[in-house]
Amino acid sequence: MRPRTWVLLLAALFALMQLGTVEGRDTPDSKNYVSYALSLTGVDKREAAAVTIDHYCAGKAAMAHRAQNVDVVRFHAPDPAPRVLQECREQEWRQVEARLAAGETGGQTVPFMPERFMRIFEVRPGYPLVLAPFVALFGVTWGVWAAGVVITCAGGLFAYLVLRTLAAPVPLALTGMALYLVLPCGTTAMRPMTEGLMLALTLAALWGCALVLGGTRPRAGLVLVGGALIALFTVKHSQALFLGACLAAAGVAVVAGRRWRGMPAGRGPVALAAVGCAGVFGTVLVARLLGYPSVSESVQDLLTGHFARPDREEPWAEFFQLQGNFWMEWARRQLWEPVFLAALAAGAVGARRRPAFGAFLVAAACTGFLNQAGHPDINIWGDRLITLAWLLPVLGVPLLLEPVLRRAVVPAQGASVEPVG
């Protein structure tokens, strides 16, 4: 079969697997994005609140039903779903009604939380814009599910394209796509949150890096990297800042390494570093001009439990103390179950097979750690903030397996293309 057929088969298989859980993927923040998307379709605040609450609470009820089915003590008890659904609706409506009555009707989102907290989501229109047509066509439940499948499969496709641009054989490129879908990248991307688009756009930027470093389509690659950074700004502007800074650092590192070895720096790494720097300065400038929430506001949000408590007088001192506590506990848990660390190590070894591109791959993976460091909360379900770091094994492991595959290929099948980087 042709490679595109295998890509479509992998995407179709992934979509079929996701039918096992259509409801129950939401996090509390998902309500904000779903209500934003509904507002973009022309629905008023009260209707958006009703549809969003029904969807969110139906998911909680479905999870309660599934949990009781496998509870060894209560599996034969009455179904808790109706009770959970009713209690959830009452609780959500109680909060929303009070805020609507207080005049909190501005913006695109339904006021599920205080205005100061909702401002964080008001400046993230990217994911709601993608979600809106799916919700309009298929309704909230199936629209959210379909959007998740499309976004996740798009990320898998970008992983495939990156590896093919790096001259990896088709089986290894398909392996990269499969790894993206089955590792936590795929699980996280299916949630109604921004992470799916962040992962896909970061891979799009890496594809642009591969095109630039390969020298075949450098202009298209630079446009792709710049476009990905612009799109990331609309999804989550802090991620655009992190990725721009990390790409710039990678470009500088590649240039410095080549100069150290007496090699020409090359235009590609310099151009990518320039685009990364432009992304950083552009993000900071536009965010300030538009009055986006500052870093200090984000720290206060973290330390006050989403502004449920008074602002901290010395937030930065407390924040850095929490950082130390968080990473010590995070390291302890990783050493207890070192699958993630082993995957990162394997990906890093594979990335060394394409030294120049490998620097940009490691840089993109570092944005996952920066994203987590910006919100050191050990209780966030699913380690979703650090998920971007999984891109290192997604692309690095197939490159690590490349010598094994090439030794198995009959030499008569033809010479291989020179790799990028």
Order of alpha helices (4+ residues) and beta strands (2+ residues): alpha-alpha-alpha-alpha-alpha-alpha-alpha-alpha-alpha-alpha-alpha-alpha-alpha-alpha-alpha-alpha-alpha-alpha
